[in-house]
Amino acid sequence: MDTQVALNSAITDWLARAHPMPEHARAEWAVQGVALLPLGRQFAAVRIPGPLVHAALGSADEDVVAELLSLRLRGPVIHDHRSTGPTYYALIQWHAGLIWDRGETAPCLQGDTYLGVPHIDRREPPGTYWVTPPRYEGDLCRPQAVRDLIDAGCQQFSQADAPLPGPTRGESRSRSLAGRAGSEEVTR
């Protein structure tokens, strides 16, 4: 078996174990390419508005963003282009969400929230995809690196005297309601 295939298989198994019924996650990946996984068991996800990421990195170019996120966060990041624009989800340790302090700008999703997680091979648009896939089983972004990215984006908005990107119309700042498929989180 090829080394990368074996590594992808191990990562897929790790991601699937976030679901109480891992075979259900595997079936969703096989049919849809995206599986709804509960957050707070294996990992949590920080939802970062695209404009904030682009401001922090100084670019909205997909290739540049992917390269810079890989260098700055050194962990897995999911991209979803919601109807309101791009959104990034940085995966972090589940317990870091218990003390997460950037909730108004970039909330940490966990608990009763499900996230659309793409199959490990889904690495480009259209749809939900990995900007930076997990490199190994248990690979997660360091919370401080995610905070630093958010702070850099906020600083750019502050210097431009522009309002920070916020929740979409009808969306709470901490969680969105059940809705469309993809990386949109679902509260249950």
Phi, psi and chi 1 to 4 in degrees:
 res  aa     phi    psi   chi1   chi2   chi3   chi4
   1 MET       -  136.2 -177.5 -177.7  -87.7      -
   2 ASP   -60.9  142.6  177.8   71.9      -      -
   3 THR   -59.7  -44.0  -55.3      -      -      -
   4 GLN   -66.6  -37.5 -171.3   60.4   48.3      -
   5 VAL   -63.6  -43.1  170.8      -      -      -
   6 ALA   -64.9  -40.9      -      -      -      -
   7 LEU   -65.1  -45.1 -177.6   58.1      -      -
   8 ASN   -61.1  -36.8  -76.1   -9.8      -      -
   9 SER   -64.6  -42.5  178.3      -      -      -
  10 ALA   -65.1  -41.2      -      -      -      -
  11 ILE   -65.5  -43.2  -66.5  167.5      -      -
  12 THR   -60.1  -43.6  -61.0      -      -      -
  13 ASP   -60.5  -43.5  -72.1  -14.7      -      -
  14 TRP   -62.1  -47.0  168.5   66.2      -      -
  15 LEU   -62.1  -43.7  -69.8  168.7      -      -
  16 ALA   -61.5  -33.6      -      -      -      -
  17 ARG   -67.4   -9.8  -73.6 -166.9  -51.1  -90.6
  18 ALA   -68.9  -24.4      -      -      -      -
  19 HIS   -88.6  140.5 -161.8  -74.5      -      -
  20 PRO   -61.2  -23.6    3.5   -6.0      -      -
  21 MET  -125.3   85.4  -62.4  179.9  -19.7      -
  22 PRO   -51.3  -33.5  -25.1   33.5      -      -
  23 GLU   -64.7  -27.7   62.5  -79.1   -3.1      -
  24 HIS   -66.8  -42.9 -174.5   73.7      -      -
  25 ALA   -62.6  -44.1      -      -      -      -
  26 ARG   -61.1  -38.8  -74.0 -173.6 -170.3   86.9
  27 ALA   -66.1  -41.5      -      -      -      -
  28 GLU   -63.4  -41.0  -73.9 -176.0  -17.1      -
  29 TRP   -62.2  -40.7  -79.0  -41.0      -      -
  30 ALA   -65.6  -37.4      -      -      -      -
  31 VAL   -89.4  -44.6  172.4      -      -      -
  32 GLN  -109.7  -18.4  -58.1  169.7    8.2      -
  33 GLY    83.1   -6.3      -      -      -      -
  34 VAL  -138.5  136.8  175.7      -      -      -
  35 ALA  -119.4  138.8      -      -      -      -
  36 LEU   -80.9  115.2  -78.9  176.9      -      -
  37 LEU  -115.0  138.2  -60.8 -178.3      -      -
  38 PRO   -72.0  139.9   24.7  -30.4      -      -
  39 LEU   -94.3  153.1  -62.6  173.3      -      -
  40 GLY   101.3   -6.1      -      -      -      -
  41 ARG   -99.7  -54.9 -176.1  173.5  169.3  159.2
  42 GLN  -101.1  -34.5  -62.3  -92.0   58.5      -
  43 PHE  -161.1  168.1   46.2   80.9      -      -
  44 ALA  -117.7  172.4      -      -      -      -
  45 ALA  -135.5  132.9      -      -      -      -
  46 VAL   -95.7  121.2  177.1      -      -      -
  47 ARG   -88.7  115.4 -178.2 -179.3   64.8 -147.9
  48 ILE  -116.9  122.1  -48.0  170.1      -      -
  49 PRO   -60.0  140.2  -19.0   29.7      -      -
  50 GLY   -53.3  -46.6      -      -      -      -
  51 PRO   -57.8  -32.5  -26.7   35.7      -      -
  52 LEU   -69.2  -43.1 -166.2   63.5      -      -
  53 VAL   -62.8  -46.1  170.4      -      -      -
  54 HIS   -63.4  -38.7  -59.0  157.5      -      -
  55 ALA   -65.2  -43.1      -      -      -      -
  56 ALA   -63.3  -36.1      -      -      -      -
  57 LEU   -94.4  -11.7  -59.2  177.6      -      -
  58 GLY    73.8   21.0      -      -      -      -
  59 SER  -162.1  149.5  177.9      -      -      -
  60 ALA  -112.8    1.2      -      -      -      -
  61 ASP   -65.2  126.2  178.4   87.0      -      -
  62 GLU   -55.5  -42.8  -70.8  177.6   12.7      -
  63 ASP   -68.2  -42.3  -66.0  -29.3      -      -
  64 VAL   -65.5  -45.0  172.0      -      -      -
  65 VAL   -59.9  -45.2  168.8      -      -      -
  66 ALA   -59.9  -45.7      -      -      -      -
  67 GLU   -64.8  -45.6 -177.8  178.3  -19.5      -
  68 LEU   -70.4  -38.0  -67.4  176.3      -      -
  69 LEU   -63.0  -40.0  -79.6  176.7      -      -
  70 SER   -59.6  -43.8  176.5      -      -      -
  71 LEU   -70.7  -40.9  -68.0  170.6      -      -
  72 ARG   -81.4  -39.8  -67.0 -153.3   43.2 -172.5
  73 LEU   -97.3  -25.4  -61.8 -174.9      -      -
  74 ARG    47.9   43.9  -62.0 -173.0 -172.9  -85.0
  75 GLY  -166.0  178.7      -      -      -      -
  76 PRO   -74.1  136.9   23.5  -29.2      -      -
  77 VAL  -136.6  131.2  178.8      -      -      -
  78 ILE  -103.1  142.6  -64.4  169.4      -      -
  79 HIS  -116.0  136.9  178.7  -88.6      -      -
  80 ASP  -136.3  130.1 -177.6   36.8      -      -
  81 HIS   -98.7   85.7 -163.9   88.2      -      -
  82 ARG   -67.4  170.0  -58.6  162.7   79.0 -179.4
  83 SER   -60.5  -20.7   61.6      -      -      -
  84 THR   -96.1   -0.4   57.8      -      -      -
  85 GLY   125.5 -178.8      -      -      -      -
  86 PRO   -69.1  143.6   24.7  -31.7      -      -
  87 THR  -136.8  139.2  -55.6      -      -      -
  88 TYR  -115.2  144.2  -64.5   84.3      -      -
  89 TYR  -124.6  110.4  -63.7   87.0      -      -
  90 ALA   -92.0  123.9      -      -      -      -
  91 LEU   -84.1  129.3  -57.6 -173.1      -      -
  92 ILE  -131.8  172.9   63.5  171.4      -      -
  93 GLN   -59.8  138.6  -59.9  165.8  -16.6      -
  94 TRP   -59.1  -37.7   68.1  -91.1      -      -
  95 HIS   -75.1  -17.4   52.8   81.6      -      -
  96 ALA   -65.2  -27.6      -      -      -      -
  97 GLY   -66.4  -20.4      -      -      -      -
  98 LEU   -67.2  -26.0  -60.9  174.0      -      -
  99 ILE  -121.3   17.9   57.1  168.5      -      -
 100 TRP   -61.5  132.3 -171.7 -108.8      -      -
 101 ASP  -119.8   21.7   55.4   -4.0      -      -
 102 ARG  -122.3   31.7  -57.7  -61.5 -168.5  -83.2
 103 GLY   -60.9  -34.9      -      -      -      -
 104 GLU   -69.4  -38.9  -73.0  -64.4  -49.6      -
 105 THR   -90.2  -44.2  -55.0      -      -      -
 106 ALA  -145.3   89.3      -      -      -      -
 107 PRO   -68.8  149.7   23.8  -31.1      -      -
 108 CYS   -94.7  121.9 -175.9      -      -      -
 109 LEU   -96.5  133.3  -50.6  170.5      -      -
 110 GLN  -164.8 -164.2   59.1 -178.4   -3.7      -
 111 GLY    66.9 -119.3      -      -      -      -
 112 ASP   -88.9   25.2  -68.3  -26.6      -      -
 113 THR  -106.4  137.8  -54.5      -      -      -
 114 TYR  -111.3  144.1  -76.8   66.9      -      -
 115 LEU  -122.3  136.4  179.9   67.6      -      -
 116 GLY   -72.5  111.9      -      -      -      -
 117 VAL  -109.9  121.9  175.9      -      -      -
 118 PRO   -71.8  157.7   24.1  -30.0      -      -
 119 HIS   -60.2  150.5 -173.6  -88.1      -      -
 120 ILE   -57.6  -26.8 -168.3   66.3      -      -
 121 ASP   -85.2   -6.3  -67.1  -27.4      -      -
 122 ARG   -87.2   96.9 -160.2  167.6  176.5  163.8
 123 ARG  -124.2   16.7  -61.4 -176.1 -177.2 -168.9
 124 GLU  -157.2  159.4   58.0 -173.6   39.2      -
 125 PRO   -65.9  165.2    9.9  -10.3      -      -
 126 PRO   -83.3  167.8   30.5  -33.9      -      -
 127 GLY    81.8 -168.7      -      -      -      -
 128 THR   -74.6  134.7  -57.6      -      -      -
 129 TYR  -152.5  165.5   65.9   95.0      -      -
 130 TRP   -81.8  120.2  -69.0  104.1      -      -
 131 VAL   -74.2  -46.2  174.4      -      -      -
 132 THR  -131.8  106.3  -54.2      -      -      -
 133 PRO   -75.4  160.6   26.4  -32.0      -      -
 134 PRO   -60.0  139.7  -15.0   24.3      -      -
 135 ARG   -90.0  -19.8  -59.8  163.6  -67.2  176.0
 136 TYR  -162.5  167.9   50.9   83.8      -      -
 137 GLU   -60.7  127.3 -178.0  178.2  -16.1      -
 138 GLY    87.1    3.6      -      -      -      -
 139 ASP   -67.6  126.1 -175.0   24.3      -      -
 140 LEU  -142.4  157.6  -64.3  169.8      -      -
 141 CYS   -73.7  147.6  -61.9      -      -      -
 142 ARG   -75.5  129.8  -70.9 -179.7  -48.4  117.3
 143 PRO   -54.9  -38.4  -27.9   36.4      -      -
 144 GLN   -65.8  -36.0 -172.0   57.9   51.7      -
 145 ALA   -64.6  -37.7      -      -      -      -
 146 VAL   -67.6  -43.2  177.2      -      -      -
 147 ARG   -59.4  -44.4  -79.1 -172.5 -163.5   94.6
 148 ASP   -61.3  -40.2  -68.6  -14.6      -      -
 149 LEU   -63.2  -46.2  177.5   79.2      -      -
 150 ILE   -61.4  -44.9  -66.6  163.8      -      -
 151 ASP   -62.8  -39.1  -69.1  -13.5      -      -
 152 ALA   -63.7  -41.2      -      -      -      -
 153 GLY   -65.2  -43.3      -      -      -      -
 154 CYS   -61.7  -39.6  -71.8      -      -      -
 155 GLN   -62.7  -40.7 -176.5  176.4    8.6      -
 156 GLN   -64.4  -40.9  -68.5  -59.2  -44.4      -
 157 PHE   -65.5  -39.4  -87.4   91.4      -      -
 158 SER   -64.2  -43.9  174.0      -      -      -
 159 GLN   -65.5  -32.4  -71.6  174.8   -7.1      -
 160 ALA   -83.6   -2.8      -      -      -      -
 161 ASP    56.7   38.7 -141.5   15.0      -      -
 162 ALA  -110.0  149.3      -      -      -      -
 163 PRO   -69.0  144.3   23.2  -29.7      -      -
 164 LEU   -65.7  145.8  -74.6  172.1      -      -
 165 PRO   -65.2  139.7   17.1  -22.5      -      -
 166 GLY  -126.6 -165.7      -      -      -      -
 167 PRO   -67.5  156.6   25.1  -31.9      -      -
 168 THR   -75.2  165.6   59.6      -      -      -
 169 ARG   -55.4  129.7 -174.4 -178.9   50.1 -179.4
 170 GLY    81.3    5.4      -      -      -      -
 171 GLU  -108.8  137.4 -180.0  179.1   -9.1      -
 172 SER   -72.5  156.5  121.6      -      -      -
 173 ARG   -69.7  -24.2  -78.1 -155.9  177.8  -90.3
 174 SER   -96.0  -32.5   60.8      -      -      -
 175 ARG  -153.9  148.1  -64.7 -173.6 -179.7  161.3
 176 SER   -98.6  162.9   70.0      -      -      -
 177 LEU   -85.1  166.0  -61.2  174.9      -      -
 178 ALA   -54.2  141.6      -      -      -      -
 179 GLY  -167.9 -128.8      -      -      -      -
 180 ARG   -66.6  159.4  -58.9  170.7  -59.5  -84.6
 181 ALA   -75.4  174.4      -      -      -      -
 182 GLY   108.3 -153.8      -      -      -      -
 183 SER   -81.5    0.8  -98.6      -      -      -
 184 GLU   -59.8  131.8 -174.1  131.9   -7.7      -
 185 GLU   -79.0  150.3   62.1  -81.8   -0.6      -
 186 VAL  -123.8  126.4  178.4      -      -      -
 187 THR   -93.1  129.1  -56.0      -      -      -
 188 ARG  -121.7      -  -65.3 -166.4 -179.1 -171.0
